[in-house]
Amino acid sequence: MASRGPYRRHSTQFKIQICSDIRSGKLGRREALKTHNLSANLMQMWLGQFDRGELDQEDAAATTVAENEAHIAALERKVGQLTMELDLLKKTPRLRLVSNSENSSIISGPKPAPSDEDAK
């Protein structure tokens, strides 16, 4: 038994173009079937969907899905960024409160303890 070829998917624009050409008379049904190597049952299904206006709705739904996926991707990037910032803040040591008697600077930190010997 011969194996079937790869499963093909056709874009909504392609389906609409073929159906509108057939309905306007620019292209015959048999000619479209032979030219694009389509089955008669598939063409009949597309023409039925075209006549009921379902192909336009399918295109609009695909556009909405693409917009939602882009929005989800943007939100996932933002969540990742905020998670990284939160992890960084958790790992950063907190500034300890310094009493007034001890001189300290936020930039340089506490002054070093005096040594017993002079530096050489």
C-alpha positions in Angstrom: 0.0 0.0 0.0 1.4 3.4 -1.0 2.1 5.8 1.8 0.3 9.2 1.7 2.2 12.4 1.2 2.8 15.0 3.9 -0.3 16.5 5.3 -0.8 19.9 3.8 -2.4 23.0 5.4 -3.7 25.9 3.3 -3.9 29.4 4.5 -7.2 31.1 4.8 -6.2 33.7 2.2 -5.5 30.9 -0.3 -8.9 29.3 0.4 -10.7 32.6 0.0 -8.9 33.4 -3.2 -9.7 30.0 -4.8 -13.3 30.1 -3.7 -13.8 33.7 -4.9 -12.2 32.9 -8.3 -14.5 29.9 -8.7 -17.6 31.8 -7.7 -16.8 34.7 -10.0 -16.1 32.4 -12.9 -12.4 33.3 -13.3 -11.5 29.7 -12.6 -13.4 26.5 -13.1 -13.7 24.0 -10.3 -11.9 21.2 -12.2 -9.2 23.5 -13.3 -8.6 24.6 -9.6 -8.6 21.0 -8.5 -5.9 20.0 -11.0 -3.8 23.1 -10.7 -3.5 23.0 -6.9 -3.8 19.2 -6.6 -6.8 19.4 -4.3 -9.6 16.8 -3.7 -13.2 17.5 -4.8 -14.5 16.9 -1.2 -12.1 19.5 0.2 -13.1 22.0 -2.5 -16.7 21.4 -1.8 -16.1 21.9 2.0 -14.2 25.2 1.3 -17.0 26.5 -1.0 -19.6 25.7 1.6 -17.6 27.6 4.2 -17.0 30.5 1.8 -20.8 30.7 1.0 -21.7 30.7 4.7 -19.0 33.4 5.5 -17.0 31.0 7.8 -13.7 31.5 6.1 -13.7 35.2 7.0 -14.5 34.4 10.6 -11.6 31.8 10.7 -9.2 34.5 9.5 -10.4 36.9 12.1 -10.1 34.2 14.8 -6.5 33.5 13.7 -5.6 37.1 13.9 -7.1 37.4 17.4 -5.1 34.3 18.5 -1.9 35.8 17.1 -2.5 39.0 19.0 -3.2 37.2 22.2 -0.1 35.0 21.9 2.0 38.2 21.4 0.4 39.8 24.5 1.1 36.6 26.5 4.7 36.6 25.4 5.1 40.2 26.5 3.6 39.4 29.9 5.8 36.4 30.3 8.9 38.5 29.6 7.8 41.1 32.2 7.2 38.3 34.8 10.7 37.0 34.1 12.2 40.4 34.5 10.4 41.1 37.8 11.3 37.6 39.1 15.0 38.3 38.4 14.8 41.7 40.1 13.1 40.1 43.1 15.8 37.4 43.4 18.5 40.1 43.2 16.8 42.1 46.0 16.6 39.0 48.1 20.3 38.3 47.7 21.5 41.8 48.3 22.6 42.3 51.9 20.6 44.9 53.7 22.2 48.0 55.1 22.7 47.6 58.8 21.6 50.4 61.0 24.7 52.3 62.3 24.7 53.9 65.7 25.5 57.6 65.8 28.8 57.0 67.6 30.2 55.0 64.6 31.2 56.9 61.6 30.1 55.2 58.4 29.4 56.1 54.8 27.0 54.4 52.5 29.6 54.6 49.7 32.7 53.5 51.6 31.2 51.6 54.5 32.5 51.7 58.1 36.0 53.0 58.7 38.7 50.3 59.2 39.8 49.4 62.7 43.0 51.1 63.7 46.0 48.8 63.5 48.7 48.4 66.3 51.6 49.1 64.0 52.2 51.9 61.5 51.9 51.1 57.8 55.2 50.6 56.1 
